[in-house]
Amino acid sequence: MTKLNKLLLIFLLLGASTVVTFGSGQNRAGTSAAAQLRIPIGARYLAMGGSQVANVSGLDAIFWNPSGVDFNQNAANAMFSYRSYIADMNINYVAVSGKFGDLGSVGFSFKYLNIGEINVTTMDQPDGTGQVINPNFFVVGLTYSKTLTDRIAIGLNFNVINESFHRAEATGFSFDFGVQYRDLFDTKGLDLGIVYKNLGGSMKYEGNATWVEATDPNSSRGTTFYQFATAENPLPSELSIGLSYKAQIDELNDITFSTAYFNNNYTYDDYKFGMEYSYNSIFYVRGGYIFSPQASENAPNIFEDYSLGAGLNFKEITGIDLSVDYAYVPVKYFDSNHVFSLNVGF
């Protein structure tokens, strides 16, 4: 093990030791800004329960661990993903990346949460005023990833977050930082990863909607416009650490097991487990399980404990690095989520 490898391993282990103090892991849903940052994208790793933070590559890695973008050997990659979310909402995601030799890889991503149209109601017109609004929630990301050695990679995301709701708008910035260390302790297929996500300042809404027409009884100015102060809310930060092990069964079959611990500031802490079976690097079957020990009947996690999925990669058949993936995510109280992803490399 080289000196650089040792230093990175020490950093990873120190990062793991901070997990217990990073957040309290309590359910404070609705009290953070930019909750859409935590909504996963991409079918492949979502089908594995989101447990893969130690061995991820390509554009899926932007969300799960940005260090994995440069592990992909293609000169350029593109990804398109769609997820049917809860309450008739859906998520559209597109990302591209390019490899620039020894400089590493640079990626660009755009995530859009489509809430749909909302009828405007008032106290005087509870059935609707006839006016319709369409909120816009999106995240634009810039990613840099670099493989320091054949076993170590680092990555950074810089995200611009924007939320607009009728005549009010909020903008914020966040950072993600991830590290992957492969073949841990010189064991082939055993990998370790750590990711710090959604680090940044608070967000607050501003705009015309924060002004109201009112009369101050202590003033002689009569009816005029006053601006009310909106609350500042921090981002839903999280820290995750994961392990992955890939076992080669024979020349055509292999299986990967992964596990991760997610320490969250604004929701329950999660223990995630996943499995991926591959036949000839063409056909994939995946499954995942999520354990939230702090959840209860009075304060449940709306997502079920498991996820399933499958995928096809056509590179061995056509020579084109083209893959199609699907994930099924069951949900309590709402319709199940269906996630589709298309990845292409050149």
Backbone hydrogen bonds in HBPLUS format (Angstrom, degrees):
<---DONOR---> <-ACCEPTOR-->    atom                        ^
c    i                          cat <-CA-CA->   ^        H-A-AA   ^      H-
h    n   atom  resd res      DA  || num        DHA   H-A  angle D-A-AA Bond
n    s   type  num  typ     dist DA aas  dist angle  dist       angle   num
A0006-LYS N   A0002-THR O   3.00 MM   4  6.30 156.0  2.06 149.0 155.7     1
A0007-LEU N   A0003-LYS O   2.98 MM   4  6.24 157.2  2.03 148.8 154.6     2
A0008-LEU N   A0004-LEU O   2.99 MM   4  6.24 163.3  2.01 155.4 159.2     3
A0009-LEU N   A0005-ASN O   2.93 MM   4  6.09 154.8  1.99 147.0 154.5     4
A0010-ILE N   A0006-LYS O   2.93 MM   4  6.16 156.9  1.98 149.2 155.0     5
A0011-PHE N   A0007-LEU O   3.00 MM   4  6.27 154.5  2.07 144.9 151.9     6
A0012-LEU N   A0008-LEU O   2.95 MM   4  6.21 157.7  2.00 148.6 154.1     7
A0013-LEU N   A0009-LEU O   2.96 MM   4  6.21 162.4  1.99 151.5 155.8     8
A0014-LEU N   A0010-ILE O   2.88 MM   4  6.08 154.1  1.95 148.4 155.8     9
A0015-GLY N   A0011-PHE O   2.87 MM   4  6.08 154.3  1.94 146.1 153.7    10
A0016-ALA N   A0012-LEU O   2.90 MM   4  6.19 149.5  1.99 145.0 153.7    11
A0017-SER N   A0013-LEU O   3.08 MM   4  6.33 144.7  2.21 139.5 148.2    12
A0018-THR N   A0015-GLY O   3.14 MM   3  5.35 146.7  2.26 102.0 111.6    13
A0019-VAL N   A0016-ALA O   3.18 MM   3  5.51 162.5  2.21 109.9 115.3    14
A0021-THR N   A0018-THR O   3.05 MM   3  5.54 153.3  2.13 114.0 121.9    15
A0022-PHE N   A0019-VAL O   3.28 MM   3  5.24 156.7  2.34 101.7 108.4    16
A0025-GLY N   A0264-ASN O   3.19 MM 239  5.19 132.5  2.42 164.8 176.9    17
A0028-ARG N   A0266-TYR O   3.19 MM 238  4.97 164.1  2.22 111.8 115.6    18
A0031-THR N   A0028-ARG O   3.15 MM   3  5.83 148.3  2.26 144.8 143.9    19
A0033-ALA N   A0234-PRO O   2.89 MM 201  5.69 172.5  1.90 146.9 149.4    20
A0037-LEU N   A0034-ALA O   3.07 MM   3  5.88 170.2  2.08 123.4 126.5    21
A0038-ARG N   A0035-ALA O   3.12 MM   3  5.91 159.1  2.17 121.3 125.5    22
A0039-ILE N   A0036-GLN O   3.22 MM   3  5.30 161.6  2.25 105.2 110.8    23
A0047-ALA N   A0043-ALA O   2.96 MM   4  5.89 148.6  2.06 145.7 151.0    24
A0048-MET N   A0045-TYR O   3.13 MM   3  5.00 136.9  2.33  90.8 103.0    25
A0050-GLY N   A0045-TYR O   2.93 MM   5  5.38 149.3  2.03 156.6 151.4    26
A0049-GLY N   A0046-LEU O   3.02 MM   3  5.14 144.7  2.15 114.2 113.7    27
A0051-SER N   A0048-MET O   3.43 MM   3  6.06 159.3  2.48 112.0 116.5    28
A0061-ALA N   A0058-GLY O   3.14 MM   3  5.70 145.8  2.26 109.0 117.8    29
A0062-ILE N   A0059-LEU O   3.16 MM   3  5.57 157.2  2.21 109.8 115.9    30
A0065-ASN N   A0061-ALA O   2.77 MM   4  4.87 145.8  1.88 125.6 137.3    31
A0068-GLY N   A0065-ASN O   3.02 MM   3  6.09 174.4  2.02 138.3 139.3    32
A0069-VAL N   A0066-PRO O   3.36 MM   3  5.87 172.4  2.37 115.9 118.1    33
A0071-PHE N   A0068-GLY O   3.19 MM   3  5.22 146.6  2.30 100.4 110.3    34
A0072-ASN N   A0069-VAL O   3.39 MM   3  5.98 157.5  2.44 109.5 115.1    35
A0099-LYS N   A0075-ALA O   2.87 MM  24  5.00 159.4  1.91 143.9 142.9    36
A0346-PHE N   A0076-ALA O   2.89 MM 270  5.34 158.6  1.93 156.6 157.9    37
A0077-ASN N   A0097-SER O   3.03 MM  20  5.25 155.2  2.09 140.2 143.1    38
A0097-SER N   A0077-ASN O   3.01 MM  20  5.25 148.8  2.11 142.0 142.7    39
A0078-ALA N   A0344-VAL O   2.89 MM 266  5.41 150.9  1.98 158.1 165.6    40
A0344-VAL N   A0078-ALA O   2.97 MM 266  5.41 160.4  2.01 158.0 161.1    41
A0079-MET N   A0095-ALA O   2.83 MM  16  5.17 149.2  1.93 157.3 157.0    42
A0095-ALA N   A0079-MET O   3.01 MM  16  5.17 153.8  2.08 143.5 146.3    43
A0080-PHE N   A0342-LEU O   2.93 MM 262  5.23 154.7  2.00 148.1 156.3    44
A0342-LEU N   A0080-PHE O   2.81 MM 262  5.23 152.9  1.88 156.6 164.4    45
A0081-SER N   A0093-TYR O   2.88 MM  12  5.03 157.9  1.93 151.2 151.0    46
A0093-TYR N   A0081-SER O   2.94 MM  12  5.03 153.4  2.02 154.7 151.8    47
A0082-TYR N   A0340-PHE O   2.89 MM 258  5.35 157.1  1.94 152.2 159.1    48
A0340-PHE N   A0082-TYR O   2.89 MM 258  5.35 162.5  1.92 157.8 163.7    49
A0083-ARG N   A0091-ILE O   2.92 MM   8  5.05 150.1  2.01 146.2 153.0    50
A0091-ILE N   A0083-ARG O   2.81 MM   8  5.05 156.7  1.86 146.9 154.8    51
A0084-SER N   A0338-HIS O   3.03 MM 254  5.43 164.1  2.05 149.0 152.2    52
A0085-TYR N   A0089-MET O   2.72 MM   4  5.07 141.9  1.86 134.6 142.5    53
A0089-MET N   A0086-ILE O   3.00 MM   3  5.65 159.3  2.05 120.8 127.4    54
A0090-ASN N   A0114-ASN O   3.18 MM  24  5.32 155.4  2.24 138.1 145.5    55
A0114-ASN N   A0090-ASN O   2.82 MM  24  5.32 159.4  1.87 168.6 172.4    56
A0092-ASN N   A0112-TYR O   3.01 MM  20  5.27 163.4  2.04 152.6 155.5    57
A0112-TYR N   A0092-ASN O   2.86 MM  20  5.27 168.7  1.88 161.3 164.5    58
A0094-VAL N   A0110-PHE O   3.03 MM  16  5.44 156.3  2.09 149.8 157.3    59
A0110-PHE N   A0094-VAL O   2.85 MM  16  5.44 151.2  1.93 162.6 170.0    60
A0096-VAL N   A0108-PHE O   2.89 MM  12  5.45 154.9  1.95 155.1 163.6    61
A0108-PHE N   A0096-VAL O   2.79 MM  12  5.45 158.3  1.84 160.5 165.6    62
A0098-GLY N   A0106-VAL O   2.93 MM   8  5.58 153.0  2.00 152.6 160.5    63
A0106-VAL N   A0098-GLY O   3.02 MM   8  5.58 157.2  2.07 157.8 163.5    64
A0100-PHE N   A0104-GLY O   2.79 MM   4  5.47 169.2  1.80 161.4 165.0    65
A0103-LEU N   A0100-PHE O   3.04 MM   3  5.49 147.3  2.15 140.0 136.8    66
A0104-GLY N   A0101-GLY O   3.28 MM   3  5.92 160.6  2.32 115.6 120.1    67
A0105-SER N   A0145-SER O   2.80 MM  40  5.17 166.4  1.82 156.3 161.1    68
A0145-SER N   A0105-SER O   2.94 MM  40  5.17 162.2  1.98 150.4 152.9    69
A0107-GLY N   A0143-THR O   2.86 MM  36  4.72 160.2  1.90 131.1 136.4    70
A0143-THR N   A0107-GLY O   2.87 MM  36  4.72 170.3  1.88 137.0 138.0    71
A0109-SER N   A0141-GLY O   2.96 MM  32  4.96 159.4  2.00 139.6 141.9    72
A0141-GLY N   A0109-SER O   2.89 MM  32  4.96 168.9  1.90 138.1 141.6    73
A0111-LYS N   A0139-VAL O   2.92 MM  28  5.13 163.5  1.94 152.3 157.6    74
A0139-VAL N   A0111-LYS O   2.86 MM  28  5.13 151.1  1.94 145.8 154.3    75
A0113-LEU N   A0137-PHE O   2.89 MM  24  5.33 166.9  1.90 160.0 164.0    76
A0118-ILE N   A0133-ILE O   2.86 MM  15  5.36 159.1  1.90 158.7 164.9    77
A0133-ILE N   A0118-ILE O   2.96 MM  15  5.36 166.7  1.97 152.6 154.8    78
A0120-VAL N   A0131-GLN O   2.93 MM  11  5.49 174.5  1.93 157.3 155.6    79
A0129-THR N   A0120-VAL O   2.84 MM   9  5.85 150.2  1.92 162.6 165.4    80
A0122-THR N   A0125-GLN O   3.19 MM   3  4.87 166.7  2.21 109.4 113.4    81
A0128-GLY N   A0125-GLN O   3.03 MM   3  5.49 163.8  2.06 115.7 120.0    82
A0136-ASN N   A0164-SER O   2.98 MM  28  5.25 159.3  2.03 147.4 154.1    83
A0164-SER N   A0136-ASN O   2.89 MM  28  5.25 156.1  1.95 149.1 156.7    84
A0138-PHE N   A0162-ASN O   3.01 MM  24  5.57 165.2  2.03 159.5 164.3    85
A0162-ASN N   A0138-PHE O   3.02 MM  24  5.57 165.7  2.04 169.7 168.2    86
A0140-VAL N   A0160-VAL O   2.95 MM  20  5.18 163.7  1.98 150.5 154.0    87
A0160-VAL N   A0140-VAL O   2.79 MM  20  5.18 162.6  1.82 154.2 160.0    88
A0142-LEU N   A0158-PHE O   2.87 MM  16  5.22 155.6  1.93 145.6 153.7    89
A0158-PHE N   A0142-LEU O   2.82 MM  16  5.22 154.3  1.88 150.2 159.0    90
A0144-TYR N   A0156-LEU O   2.89 MM  12  5.33 159.1  1.93 154.6 161.7    91
A0156-LEU N   A0144-TYR O   2.80 MM  12  5.33 153.2  1.87 154.4 163.5    92
A0146-LYS N   A0154-ILE O   2.91 MM   8  5.54 163.7  1.94 159.7 163.2    93
A0154-ILE N   A0146-LYS O   2.94 MM   8  5.54 159.5  1.99 152.7 156.4    94
A0148-LEU N   A0152-ILE O   2.83 MM   4  5.51 129.2  2.09 131.3 146.7    95
A0149-THR N   A0152-ILE O   3.35 MM   3  5.17 166.7  2.37 134.8 136.6    96
A0182-ARG N   A0151-ARG O   2.74 MM  31  4.76 169.8  1.75 147.1 150.8    97
A0153-ALA N   A0180-GLN O   3.13 MM  27  5.35 155.2  2.19 145.5 149.4    98
A0180-GLN N   A0153-ALA O   2.99 MM  27  5.35 159.6  2.03 151.2 154.0    99
A0155-GLY N   A0178-GLY O   2.97 MM  23  5.25 141.2  2.12 153.9 151.6   100
A0178-GLY N   A0155-GLY O   2.99 MM  23  5.25 164.7  2.01 144.3 147.7   101
A0157-ASN N   A0176-ASP O   2.93 MM  19  4.89 159.6  1.97 134.4 139.6   102
A0176-ASP N   A0157-ASN O   3.08 MM  19  4.89 151.9  2.16 130.4 134.6   103
A0159-ASN N   A0174-SER O   2.88 MM  15  5.12 174.7  1.89 152.5 153.7   104
A0174-SER N   A0159-ASN O   3.03 MM  15  5.12 153.1  2.11 137.6 143.0   105
A0161-ILE N   A0172-GLY O   2.83 MM  11  5.00 176.0  1.83 144.1 145.3   106
A0172-GLY N   A0161-ILE O   2.91 MM  11  5.00 156.2  1.97 137.4 142.8   107
A0163-GLU N   A0170-ALA O   2.87 MM   7  5.21 159.7  1.91 158.5 162.3   108
A0170-ALA N   A0163-GLU O   2.77 MM   7  5.21 154.7  1.83 154.4 162.1   109
A0165-PHE N   A0168-ALA O   2.79 MM   3  5.29 162.7  1.81 153.2 159.4   110
A0168-ALA N   A0165-PHE O   3.12 MM   3  5.29 151.4  2.20 116.2 125.0   111
A0209-ALA N   A0167-ARG O   3.16 MM  42  4.99 167.4  2.18 122.4 120.5   112
A0169-GLU N   A0206-GLU O   2.77 MM  37  5.47 158.6  1.81 157.2 164.3   113
A0206-GLU N   A0169-GLU O   2.89 MM  37  5.47 156.7  1.95 142.8 148.2   114
A0175-PHE N   A0199-LEU O   2.76 MM  24  5.06 139.3  1.93 134.8 148.5   115
A0199-LEU N   A0175-PHE O   3.00 MM  24  5.06 174.5  2.00 150.8 149.0   116
A0177-PHE N   A0196-TYR O   2.80 MM  19  5.22 159.1  1.85 151.7 158.6   117
A0196-TYR N   A0177-PHE O   2.81 MM  19  5.22 167.5  1.83 158.9 162.4   118
A0179-VAL N   A0194-ILE O   2.96 MM  15  5.50 152.7  2.03 157.2 165.1   119
A0194-ILE N   A0179-VAL O   3.05 MM  15  5.50 154.3  2.12 149.6 156.8   120
A0181-TYR N   A0192-LEU O   2.75 MM  11  5.16 162.3  1.79 163.3 165.7   121
A0192-LEU N   A0181-TYR O   2.85 MM  11  5.16 161.3  1.89 148.3 154.7   122
A0183-ASP N   A0190-LEU O   2.88 MM   7  4.86 105.0  2.46 120.9 140.5   123
A0186-ASP N   A0183-ASP O   3.00 MM   3  5.18 126.4  2.30 142.1 133.4   124
A0184-LEU N   A0190-LEU O   2.60 MM   6  5.43 156.4  1.66 154.5 157.0   125
A0187-THR N   A0184-LEU O   2.94 MM   3  5.58 156.3  2.00 117.6 124.3   126
A0190-LEU N   A0187-THR O   3.14 MM   3  5.68 166.4  2.16 137.1 138.3   127
A0246-LYS N   A0189-GLY O   3.01 MM  57  4.80 145.7  2.13 118.3 128.3   128
A0191-ASP N   A0244-SER O   2.80 MM  53  5.11 163.1  1.83 150.6 155.8   129
A0244-SER N   A0191-ASP O   3.01 MM  53  5.11 148.1  2.11 139.0 141.5   130
A0193-GLY N   A0242-GLY O   3.01 MM  49  5.30 154.6  2.08 149.8 150.9   131
A0242-GLY N   A0193-GLY O   2.91 MM  49  5.30 162.3  1.94 151.2 155.0   132
A0195-VAL N   A0240-SER O   2.95 MM  45  5.33 159.6  1.99 151.1 155.1   133
A0240-SER N   A0195-VAL O   2.97 MM  45  5.33 162.9  1.99 153.5 159.1   134
A0197-LYS N   A0238-GLU O   2.92 MM  41  5.36 173.6  1.93 162.9 162.6   135
A0238-GLU N   A0197-LYS O   3.19 MM  41  5.36 156.1  2.25 137.5 139.4   136
A0203-MET N   A0233-ASN O   2.91 MM  30  5.49 157.3  1.96 144.9 147.8   137
A0233-ASN N   A0203-MET O   2.95 MM  30  5.49 166.3  1.97 154.0 154.9   138
A0210-THR N   A0207-GLY O   3.11 MM   3  5.79 162.3  2.14 117.4 122.8   139
A0211-TRP N   A0208-ASN O   3.08 MM   3  5.62 164.4  2.11 119.0 121.6   140
A0228-PHE N   A0210-THR O   2.93 MM  18  5.75 154.9  2.00 167.0 169.9   141
A0212-VAL N   A0226-TYR O   2.78 MM  14  5.43 162.0  1.81 158.2 160.9   142
A0226-TYR N   A0212-VAL O   2.82 MM  14  5.43 161.8  1.85 156.5 160.7   143
A0214-ALA N   A0224-THR O   2.87 MM  10  5.75 163.4  1.90 174.6 172.0   144
A0224-THR N   A0214-ALA O   2.97 MM  10  5.75 165.8  1.99 161.4 158.8   145
A0219-SER N   A0216-ASP O   2.99 MM   3  5.30 161.3  2.03 119.0 120.2   146
A0237-SER N   A0235-LEU O   2.98 MM   2  5.73 127.9  2.25 109.6  94.3   147
A0265-ASN N   A0237-SER O   3.10 MM  28  5.69 152.4  2.18 173.8 165.4   148
A0239-LEU N   A0263-ASN O   2.93 MM  24  5.19 156.1  1.99 144.1 152.0   149
A0263-ASN N   A0239-LEU O   2.78 MM  24  5.19 176.0  1.78 160.8 161.7   150
A0241-ILE N   A0261-TYR O   3.10 MM  20  5.54 150.6  2.19 146.2 154.7   151
A0261-TYR N   A0241-ILE O   2.91 MM  20  5.54 159.9  1.95 156.2 160.4   152
A0243-LEU N   A0259-THR O   2.88 MM  16  5.50 153.3  1.95 155.0 163.8   153
A0259-THR N   A0243-LEU O   2.94 MM  16  5.50 158.3  1.99 161.6 163.5   154
A0245-TYR N   A0257-PHE O   2.79 MM  12  5.32 159.6  1.83 158.6 164.1   155
A0257-PHE N   A0245-TYR O   2.86 MM  12  5.32 164.8  1.88 152.9 155.1   156
A0247-ALA N   A0255-ILE O   2.80 MM   8  5.43 170.1  1.81 168.7 165.7   157
A0255-ILE N   A0247-ALA O   2.98 MM   8  5.43 160.2  2.02 154.5 160.4   158
A0249-ILE N   A0253-ASN O   2.89 MM   4  5.34 133.3  2.11 131.6 144.4   159
A0250-ASP N   A0253-ASN O   3.15 MM   3  5.34 161.6  2.18 142.6 144.5   160
A0280-ASN N   A0252-LEU O   2.50 MM  28  4.40 168.6  1.51 153.2 152.7   161
A0254-ASP N   A0278-SER O   3.15 MM  24  5.44 156.4  2.20 149.0 153.8   162
A0278-SER N   A0254-ASP O   2.93 MM  24  5.44 170.5  1.94 165.2 163.8   163
A0256-THR N   A0276-GLU O   2.83 MM  20  5.10 157.6  1.88 145.8 153.5   164
A0276-GLU N   A0256-THR O   2.92 MM  20  5.10 149.0  2.01 144.0 150.8   165
A0258-SER N   A0274-GLY O   2.99 MM  16  5.07 159.0  2.04 140.7 139.2   166
A0274-GLY N   A0258-SER O   2.87 MM  16  5.07 155.9  1.92 146.9 145.1   167
A0260-ALA N   A0272-LYS O   2.92 MM  12  5.19 149.6  2.01 141.9 146.2   168
A0272-LYS N   A0260-ALA O   2.85 MM  12  5.19 174.2  1.85 159.8 161.8   169
A0262-PHE N   A0270-ASP O   2.87 MM   8  5.08 170.8  1.87 153.1 156.1   170
A0270-ASP N   A0262-PHE O   3.03 MM   8  5.08 151.0  2.12 137.9 146.3   171
A0271-TYR N   A0291-PHE O   2.87 MM  20  5.05 153.7  1.94 143.9 152.6   172
A0291-PHE N   A0271-TYR O   2.78 MM  20  5.05 163.6  1.80 153.8 159.3   173
A0273-PHE N   A0289-TYR O   2.85 MM  16  5.16 154.6  1.91 156.4 162.8   174
A0289-TYR N   A0273-PHE O   2.79 MM  16  5.16 154.6  1.85 149.3 153.4   175
A0275-MET N   A0287-GLY O   2.92 MM  12  5.43 147.3  2.02 161.9 163.3   176
A0287-GLY N   A0275-MET O   3.06 MM  12  5.43 152.6  2.14 149.9 152.9   177
A0277-TYR N   A0285-VAL O   2.85 MM   8  5.23 169.5  1.86 159.7 162.4   178
A0285-VAL N   A0277-TYR O   2.98 MM   8  5.23 153.2  2.05 143.8 151.8   179
A0279-TYR N   A0283-PHE O   2.87 MM   4  5.25 158.8  1.91 153.5 160.2   180
A0282-ILE N   A0279-TYR O   2.94 MM   3  5.86 165.0  1.96 128.2 132.2   181
A0283-PHE N   A0279-TYR O   3.30 MM   4  5.25 162.0  2.34 140.8 142.4   182
A0313-ASN N   A0282-ILE O   2.78 MM  31  4.72 151.3  1.86 136.5 144.4   183
A0284-TYR N   A0311-GLY O   2.90 MM  27  4.90 156.5  1.96 150.3 147.2   184
A0311-GLY N   A0284-TYR O   3.02 MM  27  4.90 149.1  2.12 130.6 130.8   185
A0286-ARG N   A0309-GLY O   2.89 MM  23  5.01 167.5  1.90 143.5 139.3   186
A0309-GLY N   A0286-ARG O   3.10 MM  23  5.01 140.2  2.27 140.0 130.6   187
A0288-GLY N   A0307-SER O   2.92 MM  19  5.06 149.4  2.01 146.7 143.4   188
A0307-SER N   A0288-GLY O   3.06 MM  19  5.06 144.2  2.19 132.1 131.3   189
A0290-ILE N   A0305-ASP O   2.66 MM  15  4.95 158.3  1.70 146.3 152.6   190
A0295-ALA N   A0292-SER O   3.10 MM   3  5.64 158.5  2.14 118.4 124.7   191
A0296-SER N   A0299-ALA O   3.22 MM   3  5.02 168.2  2.24 108.9 112.5   192
A0299-ALA N   A0296-SER O   3.17 MM   3  5.02 130.7  2.43  92.1 105.4   193
A0332-LYS N   A0302-ILE O   2.56 MM  30  4.96 169.0  1.57 170.7 171.0   194
A0304-GLU N   A0330-PRO O   3.04 MM  26  5.45 165.6  2.06 129.8 133.5   195
A0308-LEU N   A0328-TYR O   3.09 MM  20  5.19 160.6  2.13 143.9 150.1   196
A0328-TYR N   A0308-LEU O   2.68 MM  20  5.19 164.3  1.70 156.0 158.1   197
A0310-ALA N   A0326-TYR O   3.08 MM  16  5.52 143.4  2.22 137.8 148.2   198
A0326-TYR N   A0310-ALA O   2.90 MM  16  5.52 155.8  1.96 170.9 173.3   199
A0312-LEU N   A0324-VAL O   2.87 MM  12  5.36 155.8  1.93 153.2 161.3   200
A0324-VAL N   A0312-LEU O   2.88 MM  12  5.36 154.0  1.95 152.4 161.1   201
A0314-PHE N   A0322-LEU O   2.80 MM   8  5.45 172.5  1.81 169.1 168.6   202
A0317-ILE N   A0314-PHE O   3.13 MM   3  5.18 133.8  2.35  97.7 110.6   203
A0318-THR N   A0314-PHE O   2.78 MM   4  5.80 178.4  1.79 167.1 167.6   204
A0319-GLY N   A0315-LYS O   2.82 MM   4  4.46 137.7  2.00 119.1 129.7   205
A0322-LEU N   A0320-ILE O   2.78 MM   2  5.58 123.4  2.11 114.4  97.2   206
A0345-GLY N   A0321-ASP O   2.83 MM  24  5.11 146.2  1.94 144.5 154.4   207
A0323-SER N   A0343-ASN O   2.90 MM  20  5.21 164.1  1.92 150.9 155.1   208
A0343-ASN N   A0323-SER O   2.96 MM  20  5.21 168.0  1.98 150.6 154.5   209
A0325-ASP N   A0341-SER O   3.03 MM  16  5.16 163.6  2.06 142.3 146.6   210
A0341-SER N   A0325-ASP O   3.00 MM  16  5.16 155.0  2.06 146.8 146.4   211
A0327-ALA N   A0339-VAL O   2.95 MM  12  5.03 149.9  2.04 140.9 145.9   212
A0339-VAL N   A0327-ALA O   3.01 MM  12  5.03 164.5  2.03 151.5 152.8   213
A0329-VAL N   A0337-ASN O   2.99 MM   8  4.94 175.8  1.99 146.6 147.5   214
A0337-ASN N   A0329-VAL O   2.79 MM   8  4.94 160.9  1.83 157.3 150.8   215
